Every structure is written in C-alpha cells, then in structure tokens.
Amino acid sequence: MPVDNHKVTFVVIACLACAAHGVQAGAKTFDVAAAYGSAMGIAVAFLDNDGVQDLAVATSYVSGVTILFGNCSGSFGDRMDLPVGTFASAVAAGDFDGDGIADLVVGGDALYVIRGLGHRMFAPAVQVSSNGTLKLRLADVTGDGRLDVVIAGSTSSIAILRGRGDGTFAAPTFVGLGASAFDVAVGDLNGDGIQDMATANADAGTISVILSHGDGTFAPSTSLSVGGYPYSIALSDLDGDGTADIVAGRAGAQVISVYRSRGDGTFFAGVDYASPGDYSICTADLNDDGSPDIVQSDGSMSVTSFLNRGDGMFSSGRLFAANSSPVAVAAGLLDGDNHVDLAVVNANAPRQWGRYVRRCAVVHDRLQCLEPHIVQPQP
C-alpha cells in the first residue's frame, strides 16, 4: 500500500466525569512517527506492568507497531518501534500465554504475534497466518478460556484462530458470510455466556451475525439487511438487559444505527442517529453514569460522541475536532484520574510541532468542546 506523505499523529482526549455544571477536559496531539507514514489501528493496554496504560499504534512507518509508554498524566514518554516487516493496519493486546504480561497481535498483509517478555521487552514478531486483515478482535469465542483472534479482511468470510494458551494459535477456521466483511466485533448476543460475533459488510449493505456454540464450532451466519454502507461495528450491552446490542456506522446514510438485542440472537429494528461519516466505532462510559456511550471517528476531521440515556437510547451526536483523518479510536484510562479518555489515530495529519489542548465539558448530558489552541510550541 502507498505511504501517505504526511506526519502520523494521534490525539488523546481527556474526558472527565460530569459535575453539576460539567467539568473541563483536554485534548493533546502527539507525533508517533519520526518520518512520514500512515497509521490505521490503535490499542490501549498495560504493556509494561507499571500500572499506567500505554498505546500501541499500527503504522506503515515502522511496518509494524509503535508503542508509546504512558506516564499517568495523559502524555507519553518513551517510544518503542516493533516492526513486523509488512504493512500493518490493526493491533490488539492481550495475554496469549498466561504469564500475566500483555502480548500483541498485529494484522495487515498477514497476521503476526509479538509476545511480551516484561520490563518493556518483546520477542521478535512471528507470523501466525497469511490472512490479510482490515480489523481484528481478541476474545474467547471457542469457550475454552483462552484468547482467540477474529479477523475481518474484506473477504466473504471471517477467520478465527483458536488460541492454545501458550502464545501460539491453531490454523484459521473460516465462517462464511456471503458478503465482504470490513469490520468485526465480539459480544454475547444471545445470553448464553459465550462470545459471539457480528460483521459490518459495507458493499452488501448487511450485518452478519455469527453465534458461537462454545466448542469451537459456530452456527451459520445470518444477515440483517441495513443498507447505507455499514463500515464499522461494535457490540455492547447498551440497554442493560444482559445481552450485547449492535451499533453500526452507516457512512452512506450518514448515521449510526443501534440494533437492540431481543436476547436470542435476533434484533429489533434499528434506531438511527445522524453522524457526519464513519470509519471506526467504540463504546465506553464517557460520563461515569454506568452506561456505555458511543464514540465514532469519521475519517475526515472529527470524532462524534453519543451519550447513552441509560435505556439504550442516545442523545444527538456531538462533534469535536480530532485533527485530520481520524481513522481509529480507542478508550482507556490515560491520565490517572479514573475517568475514560480517548485515543484517536490520525492517518493523514499534516506535520505538527505543537501540542493541542481542547477544553471540554459534559453539560446536561451533552459533551461540548471549544476550539483547540496550540500551547508549548516546539521548534
């Protein structure tokens, strides 16, 4: 894939809990590449066991992953590049070998595992599959208590690599979809305690649902016809009934759509909320009310938040600038205040030498942000 002739950046957005009149939050922009390149995926995890969450960014600059170690203030100090030798578009973190240390799985032109050794040391990347990857997820979808890898690669099936619990994975099992999957998400869709899967099939205008039997086998996929080019997807229990619901970005219709679960693997009709565009979606409790909210990056200039009203219905989206081409967003605790923050990957951000700060507030259940300003410019 071509290398974008722009600086790779990401934005950290500190979102603080709502008080009587709201509280302030800030956004800071950091360069993550020493030269030009492109970034597509991000993961938040404890990568050095210091109790502070770190970032792993999939980037073409290093043909692998750049790790930025957090320092508990919402900024990042030391950096480490972990090449895999090919284009990287997705990254996820989890303990694959049971040693209590986070490992990484990196997808792109192929799939690689980078085992964490502790003390900020990592083993060389090992290729575990030749499957091309757009998006990937880590979850126990086979019911054996070990993390598996689920891959969407813009093909008419998803690939599932069963974890052996020792840092290695079995050969992929494929589940046919009848449509090309651009994203995949994992959650319990029918209340049986087993992780199921759903995919966003943009070209076909469908969402595929794959229920797991919990023994390494899966029911045939079923499809929801939704239209509107569904490109991104997330699963979360949005209404508190104990089963995961579906939220999908539908770029062609300029909406996100929420499909609430009936608890048996089927879903009610979608409820739409206007959004400017779609590239990625995540869910997290942004305002500390105990309900998961929705965050969407539009791939253009902004990130939109949708606050949950507590019953699976949402407030209108609130946009705030997130630099140029925000293509991936992840949630975590990045600044030591125990409130959820967001990290946003900017694929095509122009070269920047300043640090950008944004003042935000949650007022009357709506996230509001002022225009950013540059502080602490660097030469």
Phi, psi and chi 1 to 4 in degrees:
 res  aa     phi    psi   chi1   chi2   chi3   chi4
   1 MET       -  148.5  -65.3 -173.0 -179.7      -
   2 PRO   -68.9  150.1   25.2  -34.9      -      -
   3 VAL   -89.0  126.3  172.5      -      -      -
   4 ASP   -70.0  137.2  -64.2  -49.2      -      -
   5 ASN   -86.9   54.7 -163.8   27.7      -      -
   6 HIS  -143.0  163.4  -63.7  -78.1      -      -
   7 LYS   -73.1  139.3 -165.5   77.2  168.1  178.7
   8 VAL   -85.3  125.6  176.9      -      -      -
   9 THR  -135.5  167.5   66.4      -      -      -
  10 PHE  -141.0  160.5   71.5   91.6      -      -
  11 VAL  -117.4  132.8  177.6      -      -      -
  12 VAL  -104.5  123.4  171.6      -      -      -
  13 ILE  -114.5  112.9  -57.1  166.0      -      -
  14 ALA   -85.7  118.1      -      -      -      -
  15 CYS  -112.0  115.6  -63.6      -      -      -
  16 LEU  -101.5  158.9  -56.9 -178.2      -      -
  17 ALA   -66.2  154.4      -      -      -      -
  18 CYS   -80.5  127.3  178.8      -      -      -
  19 ALA  -101.2 -164.1      -      -      -      -
  20 ALA   -57.7  -40.7      -      -      -      -
  21 HIS  -119.3   17.9  -59.6  -71.4      -      -
  22 GLY    87.7  163.2      -      -      -      -
  23 VAL  -133.0  166.4  -67.9      -      -      -
  24 GLN   -85.3  152.5  -65.1  177.8   -7.9      -
  25 ALA  -142.8  166.0      -      -      -      -
  26 GLY  -135.7  160.6      -      -      -      -
  27 ALA  -125.2  136.4      -      -      -      -
  28 LYS  -129.0  141.0  -57.1  174.7 -176.5  178.0
  29 THR  -110.1  135.7  -61.0      -      -      -
  30 PHE  -131.4  138.8  -57.3   86.8      -      -
  31 ASP   -74.8  140.2  -68.6  -30.5      -      -
  32 VAL  -122.2    5.1  -60.8      -      -      -
  33 ALA  -133.2  142.2      -      -      -      -
  34 ALA   -82.3  -11.1      -      -      -      -
  35 ALA  -143.0 -170.9      -      -      -      -
  36 TYR   -75.5  153.2  -61.5  110.6      -      -
  37 GLY   176.4 -169.6      -      -      -      -
  38 SER  -138.0  148.7   63.2      -      -      -
  39 ALA  -126.7  147.4      -      -      -      -
  40 MET  -133.9  -24.8  -67.2  -63.8  -68.1      -
  41 GLY  -136.4  157.3      -      -      -      -
  42 ILE  -149.0  147.8 -169.5  166.9      -      -
  43 ALA  -137.4  144.8      -      -      -      -
  44 VAL  -111.5  127.8  178.2      -      -      -
  45 ALA  -163.0  164.0      -      -      -      -
  46 PHE   -85.3   97.9  -64.2  101.2      -      -
  47 LEU   -97.2  -12.7  -63.1  176.7      -      -
  48 ASP  -130.3   12.6   57.3   -0.5      -      -
  49 ASN    56.6   34.6  -74.7  -11.1      -      -
  50 ASP  -101.1    7.0   65.1   -7.2      -      -
  51 GLY    83.7    2.9      -      -      -      -
  52 VAL  -117.9  132.7 -179.7      -      -      -
  53 GLN   -74.2  145.1  -71.6 -166.9  -43.9      -
  54 ASP  -118.6  174.0  -48.2  -61.4      -      -
  55 LEU  -120.0  140.5  -61.4  177.5      -      -
  56 ALA  -121.1  123.6      -      -      -      -
  57 VAL  -117.7  124.1 -178.1      -      -      -
  58 ALA   -79.9  121.8      -      -      -      -
  59 THR  -142.8  146.2  170.6      -      -      -
  60 SER   -76.0  -18.8   68.0      -      -      -
  61 TYR   -59.4  -43.8  167.1   63.1      -      -
  62 VAL  -100.7    4.9  -61.5      -      -      -
  63 SER    49.3   49.9  -63.2      -      -      -
  64 GLY   174.7 -127.5      -      -      -      -
  65 VAL  -128.0  136.9  175.3      -      -      -
  66 THR  -104.9  126.4  -68.6      -      -      -
  67 ILE  -102.3  132.5  -65.5  177.7      -      -
  68 LEU  -118.6  119.5  -63.2  134.1      -      -
  69 PHE   -86.5  125.3  -66.7  102.9      -      -
  70 GLY   -74.2  153.7      -      -      -      -
  71 ASN  -123.2   18.4   61.0   16.4      -      -
  72 CYS    76.8   10.0 -157.1      -      -      -
  73 SER  -120.1    6.6   65.2      -      -      -
  74 GLY    87.4    0.7      -      -      -      -
  75 SER  -116.3  175.8   61.1      -      -      -
  76 PHE  -135.8  141.3  -62.4   82.8      -      -
  77 GLY  -104.0  -95.7      -      -      -      -
  78 ASP   -65.9  149.3  -65.5  -21.6      -      -
  79 ARG  -127.0  146.3  160.2 -169.7  164.6  173.3
  80 MET  -139.7  132.3  178.4 -179.1  -64.8      -
  81 ASP  -102.6  131.1  -66.1  -30.3      -      -
  82 LEU  -122.5   93.6  -58.2  174.6      -      -
  83 PRO   -74.4  148.1   26.3  -33.3      -      -
  84 VAL  -115.8   -8.0  -60.8      -      -      -
  85 GLY    92.1    6.7      -      -      -      -
  86 THR  -153.9  171.3 -173.6      -      -      -
  87 PHE   -58.0  136.0  176.8   80.9      -      -
  88 ALA  -119.8  130.0      -      -      -      -
  89 SER  -122.3  -13.2   61.6      -      -      -
  90 ALA  -149.7  149.5      -      -      -      -
  91 VAL  -149.0  145.8   60.2      -      -      -
  92 ALA  -145.4  155.4      -      -      -      -
  93 ALA  -123.9  142.1      -      -      -      -
  94 GLY  -174.7  166.6      -      -      -      -
  95 ASP   -91.6  100.9 -176.5    5.2      -      -
  96 PHE   -84.3  -22.1  -52.4  146.3      -      -
  97 ASP  -118.2    7.6   52.3   13.0      -      -
  98 GLY    73.2   20.2      -      -      -      -
  99 ASP   -97.5    4.6   62.6   -2.6      -      -
 100 GLY    79.2    8.6      -      -      -      -
 101 ILE  -116.9  135.2  -59.6  170.3      -      -
 102 ALA   -68.9  136.7      -      -      -      -
 103 ASP  -111.7  170.0  -49.7  -60.7      -      -
 104 LEU  -124.5  143.8  -62.7  170.6      -      -
 105 VAL  -119.8  132.4   58.6      -      -      -
 106 VAL  -124.4  127.7 -175.7      -      -      -
 107 GLY  -117.1  153.1      -      -      -      -
 108 GLY  -178.7 -115.7      -      -      -      -
 109 ASP   -69.7  -21.7  -67.0  -25.7      -      -
 110 ALA  -150.7 -177.3      -      -      -      -
 111 LEU  -115.8  132.2 -171.5   72.1      -      -
 112 TYR  -129.7  150.6  -64.5   82.5      -      -
 113 VAL  -116.4  133.4  166.6      -      -      -
 114 ILE  -120.0  110.4  -58.4  174.0      -      -
 115 ARG   -83.5  134.1  -65.5  176.3   65.2  179.8
 116 GLY   -79.7  136.8      -      -      -      -
 117 LEU  -109.3   -4.0  -55.5  177.0      -      -
 118 GLY    90.0  159.4      -      -      -      -
 119 HIS    56.4   38.0  -54.4  -70.9      -      -
 120 ARG    62.2   30.9  -62.9 -169.9  176.5 -175.1
 121 MET  -115.6  144.5  -65.1 -173.4  -65.3      -
 122 PHE  -136.2  143.5  -65.8   84.3      -      -
 123 ALA   -72.3  158.3      -      -      -      -
 124 PRO   -59.9  150.3  -22.3   33.5      -      -
 125 ALA   -63.5  139.3      -      -      -      -
 126 VAL  -121.8  126.2  175.3      -      -      -
 127 GLN   -74.6  129.3 -177.5  175.4  -26.7      -
 128 VAL  -114.7  -10.9  -64.5      -      -      -
 129 SER  -162.2  150.6  171.1      -      -      -
 130 SER   -94.0    5.5   60.3      -      -      -
 131 ASN   -68.1  129.0  -66.7   94.4      -      -
 132 GLY   -68.7  146.5      -      -      -      -
 133 THR  -132.2  128.0  -56.8      -      -      -
 134 LEU   -94.1  -52.7  -77.6  177.4      -      -
 135 LYS  -133.7  152.8  -59.9  -70.7 -178.7   68.1
 136 LEU  -144.4  157.4   60.7   83.4      -      -
 137 ARG  -137.1  150.6  -61.5  -71.5 -176.9  -95.5
 138 LEU  -111.1  128.2  -71.2  174.4      -      -
 139 ALA  -170.6  159.9      -      -      -      -
 140 ASP   -87.0   90.7  176.7   17.2      -      -
 141 VAL   -95.4   -0.5  -62.9      -      -      -
 142 THR  -109.1   -1.9   55.4      -      -      -
 143 GLY    77.4   16.7      -      -      -      -
 144 ASP  -105.5    7.4   60.1    3.1      -      -
 145 GLY    82.2    6.7      -      -      -      -
 146 ARG  -115.8  148.4  -59.3  164.7 -180.0  166.6
 147 LEU   -72.1  133.6  -74.8  176.2      -      -
 148 ASP  -112.4  163.5  -49.8  -56.0      -      -
 149 VAL  -110.4  130.6 -177.8      -      -      -
 150 VAL  -116.8  128.7 -176.5      -      -      -
 151 ILE  -121.5  133.0  -61.3  172.3      -      -
 152 ALA  -110.4  126.5      -      -      -      -
 153 GLY  -131.4   29.9      -      -      -      -
 154 SER    59.8   35.2 -172.4      -      -      -
 155 THR  -121.1  174.8   63.9      -      -      -
 156 SER   -84.9   21.8   58.5      -      -      -
 157 SER  -152.2  160.9   62.7      -      -      -
 158 ILE  -104.6  151.7   57.2  171.2      -      -
 159 ALA  -108.1  134.6      -      -      -      -
 160 ILE  -121.4  120.2  -59.6  161.9      -      -
 161 LEU  -106.2  114.1  -76.0   76.8      -      -
 162 ARG   -77.6  125.3 -171.7  167.5 -172.4  167.6
 163 GLY   -73.5  139.3      -      -      -      -
 164 ARG   -93.7   -6.7  -64.1 -170.9  176.1  105.8
 165 GLY    85.7    1.1      -      -      -      -
 166 ASP  -119.7   14.8   59.2   -0.5      -      -
 167 GLY    93.2   -1.4      -      -      -      -
 168 THR  -113.3  166.0   66.2      -      -      -
 169 PHE  -134.9  147.3  -66.5   83.9      -      -
 170 ALA   -71.7  165.7      -      -      -      -
 171 ALA   -59.8  149.5      -      -      -      -
 172 PRO   -66.0  143.4   20.3  -30.6      -      -
 173 THR  -103.9  138.2  -62.8      -      -      -
 174 PHE  -110.7  138.1  -62.7   93.2      -      -
 175 VAL  -117.5  118.5  178.1      -      -      -
 176 GLY   -71.5  145.3      -      -      -      -
 177 LEU  -118.8  -24.7  -53.4  172.8      -      -
 178 GLY    77.8    8.0      -      -      -      -
 179 ALA  -159.8  159.1      -      -      -      -
 180 SER   -81.0  125.7  -64.7      -      -      -
 181 ALA   -92.5  127.4      -      -      -      -
 182 PHE  -101.1  -16.7  -74.1   74.9      -      -
 183 ASP  -154.4  157.8 -164.1    3.6      -      -
 184 VAL  -141.7  145.8   61.6      -      -      -
 185 ALA  -137.5  160.6      -      -      -      -
 186 VAL  -130.0  138.0  177.5      -      -      -
 187 GLY  -180.0  167.8      -      -      -      -
 188 ASP   -84.4  105.0 -178.8    5.8      -      -
 189 LEU   -92.3  -12.4  -64.4  173.6      -      -
 190 ASN  -130.8   12.5   57.6   -5.2      -      -
 191 GLY    74.3   19.3      -      -      -      -
 192 ASP   -96.9    4.8   62.5   -2.1      -      -
 193 GLY    81.1    4.8      -      -      -      -
 194 ILE  -109.8  139.4  -59.6  168.5      -      -
 195 GLN   -75.2  125.8  -62.1  -66.5  -68.0      -
 196 ASP  -107.7 -177.8  -51.4  -59.4      -      -
 197 MET  -136.4  155.1  -64.5  157.8  -73.6      -
 198 ALA  -144.2  146.5      -      -      -      -
 199 THR  -125.6  151.4   64.4      -      -      -
 200 ALA  -100.5  118.8      -      -      -      -
 201 ASN  -111.4   86.1  -47.5  -37.8      -      -
 202 ALA   -59.8  -51.2      -      -      -      -
 203 ASP   -62.0  -36.1  -69.4  -20.1      -      -
 204 ALA   -85.3  -13.2      -      -      -      -
 205 GLY    68.2   35.1      -      -      -      -
 206 THR  -131.9  163.5   61.2      -      -      -
 207 ILE  -119.5  128.5  -67.3  170.7      -      -
 208 SER  -100.8  138.7  -67.2      -      -      -
 209 VAL  -114.7  127.7  173.6      -      -      -
 210 ILE  -124.2  112.7  -53.8  101.1      -      -
 211 LEU   -91.2  134.2  -60.6  179.5      -      -
 212 SER   -91.4  140.9  173.4      -      -      -
 213 HIS   -84.4   -9.8  -63.6  -49.0      -      -
 214 GLY    83.6    8.7      -      -      -      -
 215 ASP  -128.0   17.1   58.9    0.3      -      -
 216 GLY    92.3    0.3      -      -      -      -
 217 THR  -115.4  162.8   64.5      -      -      -
 218 PHE  -139.5  147.6  -54.6   89.7      -      -
 219 ALA   -70.4  153.6      -      -      -      -
 220 PRO   -56.8  145.0  -23.2   33.8      -      -
 221 SER   -67.6  146.7   64.8      -      -      -
 222 THR  -118.9  156.9   58.7      -      -      -
 223 SER  -123.0  142.5  -67.1      -      -      -
 224 LEU  -105.8  124.5  -55.0  175.1      -      -
 225 SER   -85.9  112.1 -178.3      -      -      -
 226 VAL  -119.8  -23.2  -60.5      -      -      -
 227 GLY    67.4 -176.9      -      -      -      -
 228 GLY    72.8   19.1      -      -      -      -
 229 TYR    57.5   66.5 -158.3   78.4      -      -
 230 PRO   -69.7  112.9   26.4  -33.6      -      -
 231 TYR  -104.9  -36.0 -172.7   81.4      -      -
 232 SER  -123.4  158.2   66.9      -      -      -
 233 ILE  -152.7  148.4 -166.9  167.2      -      -
 234 ALA  -144.1  151.3      -      -      -      -
 235 LEU  -120.4  132.3  -60.1 -176.8      -      -
 236 SER  -163.2  150.8 -177.5      -      -      -
 237 ASP   -78.0   92.0 -177.5    5.7      -      -
 238 LEU   -82.3  -23.6  -57.8  174.8      -      -
 239 ASP  -113.5    5.4   54.5    9.8      -      -
 240 GLY    74.6   22.5      -      -      -      -
 241 ASP   -95.9    3.3   66.2   -5.4      -      -
 242 GLY    94.0   -4.1      -      -      -      -
 243 THR  -124.0  151.8   57.1      -      -      -
 244 ALA   -75.0  142.5      -      -      -      -
 245 ASP  -106.2  167.3  -50.8  -65.4      -      -
 246 ILE  -108.2  133.8  -64.5  174.6      -      -
 247 VAL  -123.9  128.6   53.8      -      -      -
 248 ALA  -130.3  139.1      -      -      -      -
 249 GLY   -86.6  130.0      -      -      -      -
 250 ARG  -119.7   89.6  -62.6  168.0   56.5 -144.1
 251 ALA   -62.0  -36.8      -      -      -      -
 252 GLY   -66.0  -26.7      -      -      -      -
 253 ALA  -100.2   -4.4      -      -      -      -
 254 GLN    53.7   50.1  -69.6 -168.2  -53.1      -
 255 VAL  -144.1  159.7  -63.1      -      -      -
 256 ILE  -102.5  148.7   64.9  163.6      -      -
 257 SER  -124.8  133.5  -60.8      -      -      -
 258 VAL  -108.5  123.9  173.9      -      -      -
 259 TYR  -114.3  105.3  -56.2   88.5      -      -
 260 ARG   -79.3  138.1  -67.4  171.5   62.3 -172.9
 261 SER   -74.4  143.6  172.3      -      -      -
 262 ARG   -85.5   -5.4  -69.4 -169.9  172.5   98.8
 263 GLY    93.0    0.6      -      -      -      -
 264 ASP  -127.9   16.8   58.9   -0.1      -      -
 265 GLY    90.7    2.1      -      -      -      -
 266 THR  -113.8  170.5   64.0      -      -      -
 267 PHE  -140.7  150.4  -60.1   85.6      -      -
 268 PHE   -74.0  166.1  -65.9  102.2      -      -
 269 ALA   -59.0  147.8      -      -      -      -
 270 GLY   -71.6  149.9      -      -      -      -
 271 VAL  -111.6  127.5  177.4      -      -      -
 272 ASP   -99.8  146.1  -62.0  -23.2      -      -
 273 TYR  -133.4  129.4  -59.0   88.4      -      -
 274 ALA   -62.5  137.8      -      -      -      -
 275 SER  -145.6  154.6   70.6      -      -      -
 276 PRO   -77.7  -20.9   28.6  -35.4      -      -
 277 GLY   177.0 -179.3      -      -      -      -
 278 ASP  -147.7  129.6  176.7   54.0      -      -
 279 TYR  -137.2  -38.4 -139.5  100.0      -      -
 280 SER  -155.3  158.3   69.9      -      -      -
 281 ILE  -138.4  142.6  -76.8  179.9      -      -
 282 CYS  -141.1  164.8   75.4      -      -      -
 283 THR  -121.8  143.9   61.9      -      -      -
 284 ALA  -167.8  156.1      -      -      -      -
 285 ASP   -83.8   98.6 -177.3    4.8      -      -
 286 LEU   -81.6  -24.1  -61.7  178.7      -      -
 287 ASN  -122.4   19.7   56.9   -7.8      -      -
 288 ASP    59.3   34.6  -69.5   -9.3      -      -
 289 ASP  -102.3    4.7   64.3   -4.4      -      -
 290 GLY    87.8   -1.7      -      -      -      -
 291 SER  -114.3  138.9  -63.0      -      -      -
 292 PRO   -71.5  133.6   22.3  -30.1      -      -
 293 ASP  -101.9  174.4  -51.5  -60.3      -      -
 294 ILE  -117.7  137.5  -60.8  168.4      -      -
 295 VAL  -127.8  133.5 -178.4      -      -      -
 296 GLN  -130.7  132.5  179.2 -173.5   46.1      -
 297 SER   -98.3  140.5   63.4      -      -      -
 298 ASP  -100.9   -2.2   65.3    8.6      -      -
 299 GLY    76.7    0.9      -      -      -      -
 300 SER  -113.9  -79.7  178.5      -      -      -
 301 MET  -140.6   -2.9  -66.8  -66.1  -66.2      -
 302 SER  -142.1  164.1   63.7      -      -      -
 303 VAL  -120.9  141.7  168.9      -      -      -
 304 THR  -120.3  135.0  -54.5      -      -      -
 305 SER  -109.6  143.2   67.9      -      -      -
 306 PHE  -126.6  113.8  -56.6   83.5      -      -
 307 LEU   -88.7  132.0  -63.9 -177.3      -      -
 308 ASN   -73.7  133.5 -164.5  -30.4      -      -
 309 ARG   -84.9    2.4  -65.9  175.2  177.2  169.8
 310 GLY   101.6   -7.8      -      -      -      -
 311 ASP  -126.5   16.0   57.7   -0.5      -      -
 312 GLY    86.9    2.2      -      -      -      -
 313 MET  -101.9  154.6  -57.7  -64.2  -70.6      -
 314 PHE  -130.6  152.8  -69.1   80.7      -      -
 315 SER   -71.6  164.1   62.7      -      -      -
 316 SER   -60.9  150.6  -61.9      -      -      -
 317 GLY   -66.8  145.2      -      -      -      -
 318 ARG  -118.4  122.5  -66.9  -64.5  178.7 -177.0
 319 LEU   -90.0  143.7  -81.9   71.5      -      -
 320 PHE  -144.3  142.9   47.3  101.5      -      -
 321 ALA   -62.4  141.1      -      -      -      -
 322 ALA  -135.6   37.5      -      -      -      -
 323 ASN    71.8 -166.1 -137.2  -24.0      -      -
 324 SER   -90.1  134.2  176.5      -      -      -
 325 SER    56.2   60.2  -58.0      -      -      -
 326 PRO   -74.3  109.8   27.2  -32.7      -      -
 327 VAL  -108.9  -12.1  -63.8      -      -      -
 328 ALA  -151.0  145.8      -      -      -      -
 329 VAL  -138.4  140.7   58.6      -      -      -
 330 ALA  -139.4  151.8      -      -      -      -
 331 ALA  -111.3  148.2      -      -      -      -
 332 GLY  -172.5 -176.7      -      -      -      -
 333 LEU  -106.1   96.0  -56.1  176.2      -      -
 334 LEU  -106.1  -14.1  -59.6  175.7      -      -
 335 ASP  -125.4   15.3   59.1    3.3      -      -
 336 GLY    80.1   10.0      -      -      -      -
 337 ASP  -105.0    4.1   65.3   -1.8      -      -
 338 ASN    67.1   19.2  -69.0  -39.7      -      -
 339 HIS  -112.4  146.1  -57.6  -60.0      -      -
 340 VAL   -67.3  134.0  169.8      -      -      -
 341 ASP  -116.7  167.0  -48.6  -58.8      -      -
 342 LEU  -122.7  141.2  -57.3  173.7      -      -
 343 ALA  -117.5  129.3      -      -      -      -
 344 VAL  -121.9  127.2 -176.9      -      -      -
 345 VAL   -85.8  131.0  165.5      -      -      -
 346 ASN  -108.2  112.1  -57.0  103.5      -      -
 347 ALA   -73.5  -36.3      -      -      -      -
 348 ASN  -126.9   34.9  -58.3  -41.2      -      -
 349 ALA   -69.6  135.2      -      -      -      -
 350 PRO   -61.2  157.5  -19.0   30.7      -      -
 351 ARG   -57.8  130.6 -175.0  176.8 -178.5  127.0
 352 GLN  -136.1  140.7  -55.3 -166.2    7.4      -
 353 TRP  -119.6    4.9  -66.4  102.9      -      -
 354 GLY  -105.3  172.3      -      -      -      -
 355 ARG  -111.1  130.6 -176.1  167.4   67.9  172.7
 356 TYR  -103.3  131.6  -70.1   71.5      -      -
 357 VAL  -122.2  134.8  173.2      -      -      -
 358 ARG  -124.9  135.6  176.7  173.2  -58.7  -79.9
 359 ARG  -100.5  122.4  -65.1  165.7   63.9   87.9
 360 CYS  -127.0  159.4  -58.5      -      -      -
 361 ALA  -150.4  146.4      -      -      -      -
 362 VAL   -97.8  111.5  179.4      -      -      -
 363 VAL  -124.7  123.2 -179.5      -      -      -
 364 HIS    52.2   45.8  -58.5  -54.3      -      -
 365 ASP    65.5   22.7  -68.5  -28.9      -      -
 366 ARG  -127.7  132.2  -63.5 -179.5 -175.5  -84.5
 367 LEU   -82.6  123.0 -174.3   64.8      -      -
 368 GLN  -124.5  139.2  -60.1  175.6  -12.5      -
 369 CYS  -135.2  142.3  -62.0      -      -      -
 370 LEU   -90.2  172.4  -55.5  177.3      -      -
 371 GLU   -65.8  144.0  -71.1  -59.4  -47.4      -
 372 PRO   -74.9  159.1   29.0  -34.4      -      -
 373 HIS  -137.1  156.0   59.6  -81.6      -      -
 374 ILE   -92.2  131.1  -58.6  176.0      -      -
 375 VAL  -129.3  162.3  -61.5      -      -      -
 376 GLN    48.8   54.6  -61.5 -177.7    3.4      -
 377 PRO   -62.0  147.5   24.0  -32.8      -      -
 378 GLN  -111.8  152.2  -58.6  172.2    4.2      -
 379 PRO   -68.2      -   24.2  -34.7      -      -
